[in-house]
Amino acid sequence: MTIRRSRPFAVITTLLAALTVALLGPAAAHASTAGTVRNGASQPVYSYAAAVRETVWVDTGLDGDGDGRTDRVAADIIRPSEPAAAGLKIPVIMDASPYYSCCGRGNESQLKTYDAQGHPVQFPLFYDNYFVSRGYAVVLVDLTGTNRSDGCVDVGGPSDVASAKAVVDWLNGRAPGYSARTGSSPVQPTWTNGSVGMIGKSWDGTIANGVAATGVQGLKTIVPISAISSWYDYYRSDGAPLYSGTPADLAGEVESSSATSNCSAVQSRLATGSPSNGNWTAMWQQRDYVASAANVRASVFVVHGLQDLNVRDINFSQWWRALAATGVDRKIWLSQTGHVDPFDYRRAAWVDTLHDWFDHYLLGVDNGIQNGPVADVERAPDQWTQDPSWPAPGTVTSTLGLRPGVLTGGTGSGTASFTDDRSRGENDWAADVDLSTPDKTAFTTGALTRDLRMSGGGSITLAVRPSTRSARLSAVLVDLGPATIRNYQGSGEGITTLGTRSCWGDSTAGDSACFLDTAADTAQVDYTVFSRGWADLGHYAGLDKSVTLTPGKTYSITFDLAGTDHIVPAGHRLALIVAGTDNGLIDPPSTKPTVTVDLAHSSLRLPLVGGAGQLPRAAERIRARVLHGLPAGSPATVARPETFR
């Protein structure tokens, strides 16, 4: 067992902080935990074992379950006892989640636990173990309808967001809090300075996005990890269903047993508001935080896996793009993993960086993190590069043309066609990229003479003629060439959990700071799918209404490709594959269409570092070979290990 970052310091530091307040008065108290800062970082000078552990029930002002009284949400709090005794006020790290009793948090699926009197004992994840001794409070909030909170789960909607925002308001003296789920004994947050940083993975990070989009005062920073920015884009992609079922199913998975009996009406609204036809409804509009990005005041540290096929990458890229106009400080980490927390793929660097981030934005420490590299990108397992901005400097959105079999820097021409085969998907297409198969059409460059980097989100316009009254479209970008990548399609989505543990902070008998170590789970491949986009052709004119297609009629549709940051190395080829149903990633249409693509009126737009001038020569050489009846180039030998099926 390795002990990490639990460096004890003399208790005298705490006493000096108290003495400073006594001598200098309230001005020193406003400096919060200034006595804990040394060498540009907060230090672990407070006792974790003696920390205050309590629950406050905060009134949301809503009655989601219709029981005639406003809903209260449970906020479990752990904070060092010494600052309040010394008259110091401290900031808060907050994680609002629906998962604290049903599903758990982190790689070990930790749950909240309580003693016989109902006092919180275990706070999932390492935030409390590491940060409490450094002068932070950690507040873990049960979203409405989950664990010990009232109300109903509304899956990212007004109640979800309001339940977390209410706690930020309470911490800033704007909302009432009580000592019990029922009763009228008020609790005041006299121990905090009101500065809040929200963090969380998946649904938790999604709520951080949603609360930030309200512009609530006191929220200084958010750290959304693998988070949703628009719930429509979690369930749909330009009209194409990504998942069967509705948000009501998800609500049923996390809702507490005490809430279920009163929440059937809410679940019914969730089901009817998310029709399978992919239409953009009022329910989706309520859950679109991108539309309210202009309200964000907090700094934002985005973390996402570039192979996240749960919360797909469009969610981080559109959120980042929307935030660009707000002027808030931003930082981004992009890994090769799937839906994985950075604590489990870059642990030491993550804890250090998060420590600096919170110290700066919640404690006001001038550690320079806001002036450092904006983007960290994982290029190969455990190999990272940095950029001063993202997308990378020199990125130009470049339009590429499509010709039969060829991806070119010039204009497009000709036609291509495919027949939807719901049994095949992107791995099958990439494996057969150089074979003529009826289920796809592929466009490739020749072997590149220099590295080609894409940084940001792309889009594609397709002019297509379906043979039936419905059709789905998929577009994927593929790096054709051998590489070692994280095995994002494995059970750990790019990580392997080891049997050893390392410790990150302080422990008690009921809450250990020691977590299972991890290592990269890698795979040797001969192709890498690195960006994707999907659409329902029935939404060619917009998302408000799906239309029945007229067989034989040509339709033009433009849809996004998810954000990426990928380098296709010299010697590899870049491929675009256009097809129908991407098996396992979108649901199929009701028919089996053959789709003809008018290449002259279709195009691909990619965020290329250095612009389109990086591409044409290789593309034109392959075109010349095709025109002269020669092979386009050496086909990729595609290995498809069992772990990738």
N, C-alpha and C positions, 0 to 999 in steps of 0.2 A: 504494500500500500504506500502510495506517495502522498505526502502532505504538501499542498500547494497554497500559497497566498493566505496563510494564517499567521502572519508575523505579529506576535504580541508586542505591545509597547507599555512602558511604565504607567501605572495609574496616575502618576504625577501630572501627566499631560491633561487628564480630565480635570484635576484639581486646579491646574493653571487656567483652564478655560473658565471654570466657575469664578476664580479670583478676578479674571479679566472683566467678567460681567459685573461683579460687585464693585469694582473700581471705576469702570467706565459707563455703567448704566445701560439703558435700553439700546443705545446705538450699537453696543457690542452684541447685544442679544440678536439684533437684526442680522448680524454677520453669521447667524446660524451656527454651524459647526466649525467656525474658523479655527478653533483650537485643535481640530483633528487634522488639519492640512499641514503637510510637511513635504518638502522637495516636490512641490507641484501636484500632490495627490493626497486625497483623504486617507487617513491611517486607521487601523483597527484598534482604537483606544477604549471602546466601550464594551461592556460585558454582554455577550449574547445570552449567557445563561440567566442573567438577571433582567433580561428585556421584558417589557410589558407586553402581554398577550391578551387581547380583548376583541370583542365583536361589537360593532355598532350597526344598528339597523337604520338605514337612511331612507327617508320618505321620497319616493319618486314623483309624487303628485299625480300619478296615473292609477286608474283602476282597471288594469288589463283583464283580470279574471272576473270582473263584474260582481264582486261580492259586497259592494256597497262601501268599501273603505279603500283608501289609497294604498298602493303596494309599497312595501318596504323591502329593501335589498340588504342582504347581509354582507358587511365589509369586515373581514377578519384582518386584524391589525397586529403587527409586531414592531416594536420600536424600542430603542435603547432608553433605559430609565434615567440615566444620568443627565442628559441635556435638559429635560423638563425641571429636574430638581435644581439645576443651575440657572434656570431662567432662559435657556437657549431654545430656539425654535428650529425645527428640522424639516427638510423636504421629504417627498413621498415618491416611491417607486410603486406603481400600481399595475396589476394584471387582472383584468375583468374577464371572466371565463364562464362558459356553461358546463365545463368538464370536471369540476372539482369533486363531484361525487359519482358520476356515471362512468367516466372513461379514463380519467387521470391525465397528468401532464408529464411531458418529458419522455425520454427513452425508456424509463422504468415505470411509466404510467402511474405516477404518484398521485394519491388522493389527499384531500384534507382529512385530518383526524382531530378528535376532540377528547377531552377528559370527561369524567363522570358529571361534572358541573356544566359541560358544554363549552368550556374554554378551548380555543384552538391550540393544538399541540404541534402537528406537522404542517408546515407550509411548503407545498410542492415547489420543486426546482431550487436553484442555488441562490436566488436573489436575497433571501433573508439571511442565509448563512454567511454570505460574503459582505453584504452592504450594511446590515444593522450595526455591526461593530464600528463601521466607518461613519456613523452619524446619519443614517437614512432610516426612515420608516418604510416598511413594505406592507402594502394593503392588497389583499386578494379578494376580489368582489365576485359574489355569485350573481350571475345575470338573472333577470326576472324569470321566475318559473323553474329555477334550478336549485338544487341543494337546499339551503335554508332560506331562500328568498321567496316572497310572494309573487303573484302575477303569472303571466304566461310567456312562453318563449315565442318570439316573433321573427326569429332567424334574420338578424341584422337590421330589423325594422326600427320604428320609433321607440318601442319599449326597450329593446336591447340597448340602443344607444343612450336613451334617457336614463336607464338604470346605472350605467357607468358615469354618465355626465353628472348625475345627481350626487355621486360620491365626490367628484371634483368640486362641485358647488358646496357640499357640506364642509370639505376641507378648507374652503375659502369663506365660510360663514354665511353662505347664501341658501342653504337647505337644512331642514331639521334632521337630526339624528337622535336615536333613542337607544336605551340600554337593553331593550328586549324587542322581540318581534311584534308583541302587542304591549300596550301600556303607554304611559305618558311621561316617563322619566327622561328628560332630555340629556344629551351628551354633547359637549362642546369640544371642538378640536383645538384646545388651547396650546397644544404641544407642537403644532406645525406652522410653518411660515406660508403655507398654501401653494408652494411650488410643487407641481406634480409632473412626473414622467411616466407615460404609459408604455407598456411593453407586452408582447405576447406573440405566440405563434398561431397561425391558422385563424380560427374563429376569434381568438383573443386579440391577435394583431388587427383583425378586421374591425373589431370594436374600437381599437385605438384610432384607426383611420376615420371611423364614423364620428367619434367624439371630437377629434381634431377638426373635422369638417363643420362642426357647429360653431367654431371660433370661441369656445368657452374660455374665459379668463382663468388664469392659474395653471393651465396646461402648457408647460414649457417645452416639452419634447415628446415625441413618440418614436418607438422602435417596432414597426410592424414586420414580423417575420413570416414569410410564406402566407401573406395576408391577401384578402379579397378587397378590391377597391370598388367593384360593382357586382352585386349578387347575380345580376343577369349574366354576366360573363363567367360566373361560376357554373351556372346551369345551362347556358346557351352560348352559342357562338354564331353571331349573325343569323339567328333564326334556327340553326341546327342544334338539336338537343344533345348535350354532352352527357347527361345522365338520365336514366329512367326515373320516374317518380317526381315528387315535388318537395318544396321546403317543409311541407307538413310532415313528411317522413323523417326529416332531420330533427324537427322539433320533438317528435315523439321519442327519438333516441335519447335526448338529453333532459327532457322534462322530468321533474320530480314526481313521485307517485302522488303527493299531496296536491299537486297542481293539475294533474290530468283530468280530474272530474269536472273542473271549471273551465277547461281550455279547449273544448271541442269546437266552439264557434271560431276561435282564433285559428285553429288548425284548418277548419273548413275554408276560411278566407285565404289562407296560405295556398291551399290546393287550387281554389278557383282563380286566384290571382296569377297563377303561373301555368297557363295553358300549354299543352304539349305542342301547339302549333308554332311556338317560338315568338309570339307577338310580344312587343314591348308594352307592358301594361302599367297601370298606376302603381301596382305593388312593386314592380321592378324599379320604377322611378323613385320611390321612397327609399330604396336601398342602393342608390347610385351616389357614392360619395365623391366621385370624380366631378360631378356637376357642381359640387359645393367646394371644390378645392380652393377657390378664391378666399374662402373664409378662414383657411388654416393660418394660425399664428405660430404654432409650435414648430421647432426644428424637427426634421424627419430623417431617421436613419433606416433606410429600406434594406431588407435582407431577403433574398429569394434564391431558390434553386433553379438553374436554367433548364433542368429536366423535371420540373415539378408538373406532373400530370394529374395532380389533384386540384390545387389552386393554380390554374394554368398561367403562363407567363404574361399574358395580355394584362393581367391584373396589376403587376408591378410596373410594367412599361407605360401604361396609360396614366397611372397615378403619378409616376415620376414626371411624365411630360406635362400633366396638368399643374403640378407643383412648380414647374419651372417659371411660371409667370407670377408666383406669389412673393418671390424674394426671400423666402425662408431658407435658413441653412439646411443643406441636404448632404447626405452621405449614402453610399450604396455598396453592398457586398453581393456579388453574384457567384454562386458556387456551381460545380458540376453535378450536385446531388439532385435528388427529387425533393420530396416534402420533408425536409430534415432541418432541425435546429442547429445553428452554428456551434452551440456548445458541444455538439456531437460530431463535428467534422473539422473544427479549427479552435479547439477549446482554449488553449493558453492565450492565443492572440485575441480571441473573442472576449474573454474576461478582461484583459488589459484594455482593449478598445472601449468596451462598454463602461468600464470604470472611468476612463478619461471622459467619455461622452457625458455621463451623468454628473461627474464632478464639474464639468464646464457649464452645462446647461441648468443644473439644479443647485449647485453650490457656488457657481460663479468663479471657479478656479481658472486662471489664465494659463492653461496647459497647451494651447496652440492647436488643439484637435480640429478646430473650425478652419484652420488654415492649411491643414495637411491634405494629402491626396483624397479626392472625392470618391473615387471608385477603386475597389479591390475586386479583381476578377480571377477565378480559378481557371488556369489554362489546361492543366493536367492534374491528376490526383495529387493534392498537397503542394501544387506549384502555382503561386499567385503572382499577378502583376498589378501595378497601380497606375492610375491616370489622374490628372488634375481636374478632369471634368468627365461627365458621362451624358450622352454618347461621347466617345473619345474625340479629342481635338482633331480637326481635319476631316470629320465625317461629312459626307455629302450624299444626300438622297439622289440616287442615280437610277434612271429608267433603262431597263434592259428589254430587248426584243426576243420573241420566240419564233423559231423556225423549226420545221420538223426535225426533232432530235437534238436541236441546237439551242443553247442559251447564248445570246449575242449582245454585244454593246450597240449593235445597229438596230434597224427596224425589223419588225416581224413580217412573216409571210406564210401562206399555205394554211393547211388545216391538220388537225389531229383528232382522234376520237378514242373513247373508252366506254366500256359497259360496266355499270356498277356491280361489284361483287362483294356483298356484305361479309363474306368469310375471310377477306384479305385486308391487310392494313399496311401501315408505313414500313414495317420491317420486311414484309414480303415484297413490297414495291422496290425498296432500296436494294434488297438482295438480288432482284431480277432487273436492275436498272438498265442493263445492256441487252436484255432479252425483250423481244416484242411479245407482250402479254396483253390480253384483251381488257384487263381491269385498270390500266393506267396508261398515261403518256408521259414520257420523260424527256427533259431537255438538259443537256450537259455541255460544259466547256471541255476543251482539251486539257491536258496536264498543264497546270499553271506554272509559269516560269518564275513567279515570285509569290510570296505570301499575300493572301487576300483576306482582309479583316472586315467583318460586319459588326457594327456597334449601334444598337438601337432597334427600333421596330420597322418592319417593311410592310408592303401591301401588294396586292395583285388585282389586276383587272382582267376579267375573262368575258369574252363574247362567245356564248355557247348556245347550241341548239339541242334541246332534249327531245327524246323520242316518246316520252310519256308525260303525264300531268304532274309529276313531282321529281325532284332531283336534289341530291346533296353533293357538295363540292369540297374536296380537300386539296390543300397545297402544302407541300413540305419541302424544306431545303435540306440537302444532304451533302455532307463532306465525304467524298469517295476516296478512301485511302486508309491505310492501317493506322491505328492509334491505340493507346492505352487510356481508357476512360473509367470514370466511376460507374459501377454497375447499377445504374439508376433504376433498372427494371428488376433488380433483385429484391429480396424480402426487406432488406434494410435501406433500399433506395440510395445506395452508394456508400453505406457504412456497415461495418461488422462490429458487433458488441462483444467486448472481451470479458474475461473473468476477473480482471484486476480492477482496483478502484483508486481514484485520486480524490483528494479532499480540497475543497474550495471555500474556505471560511471556517466557521465554528460550528460545533455540534452540541446537541443535547441528547439525552436518552431517547427522546421521541422524534428528533429531527436531525438526521445525519447530514453532514456536509460532504460526504464521500459518495461519489457516483461511479458507476461502471465506466471504464475507459472504452474508447472506440478506436477503430482504425479504418482506413479506406478499403472498401470492397471494390476491386478493380476487375475489368474485363478487357481482353484483347479483341478488337473488332477491326473490320475492314471497311466499315462505313459508319457515319454518325449522323443521325437526324438531329438537327440543331434548331430548327424553327418550324412552326406549324401554324396553319390557319384553316378554318372550316366555315362553311356557310350553307344555308338552305336557299336554293335558287328561287323559291317562292317569295323570298324577301328581297328580290333584286331592287325593288323601288323604295325600300325602307323597312324598318322593323315594326312599324305600327300595325301592319296588316299583311298576313300571308295570302298569296293569290294562287289559284290553280293555274298551272302552266298550260299553254297551248302547244301540243306536240308539233314539232317542225318549225316553231317560231324561234328567232334568235333573241336572246336576252343578254344584256350587259350587266355585270355585277362587279363591284369592288369590295374587297374585304381585307382585314388586317392580318399580317403575320406577326406572331408574338415577338416581343423584344428578346434580343439575344446579344451576346458578345462572343464571337467565334472567329478564329483564324483558320482558314483553309490553307494548309501549308503548300509551298511550292512542290510540284510533283503530284499533288492530289488534283482531283477534279471537283468542281461545284456542280450540283444537280438540282433542278427543280422538278418535282413530280406532281402532276395534277391527276386527280382520280376522284372517285365517288366516296362511298362510305369508308372511313378509316376505322377498321374493326377494333372494337374495344375502346375507342376514343370518342366516337359520335354514334348516335343511333341512325339506322338506315331509313330511307324514305319508304313510302307505302308501295312504290313500284320499283321495277328494275330497268332504269333508263339506259339507253345508249346516248352519250353526250358527244356532240361534235364541237370542237373548239375552232373558232375563226382566229388564227394566230395573228393576222394582220391587224386586228383590232383588240388584241390582248397584249398585256405588258406586265412586267414585274418591276417593282421599285424597291431597291435595297439601300440601306444606310452603309455605304462603303467608305472606309477610311482612305482618303486620297481620291475618291470619286470613281467614275466608270472607266477612267483611263487605266485603271489597274487590270481591266478585264479583256478588252476587245481583241488583242493580238491572239491570245490563246483561242478565243471563240472563233475568230475568222479562219485560223488554220484548220480547225476541225471542220468548219463549213466547207472549205475548199476540198478536203478529203472526201466528204460526203458527196459533193457535186461531181467528183471524178470517179465515184463508185468504189472508193477505197474504204476500209474500216475506219470508223470514227476515232479509234484510239484503243489502247489496251483496256479490255474490260476489267472492272474491279473484281478481285476474288473476294467474295463476301463470306466471312465466317459468321455463323449464327449459333453461338453456344447455347446450350440448354437454358442457361440462366437468363437468356434474352427472349425466351418464348413466352 
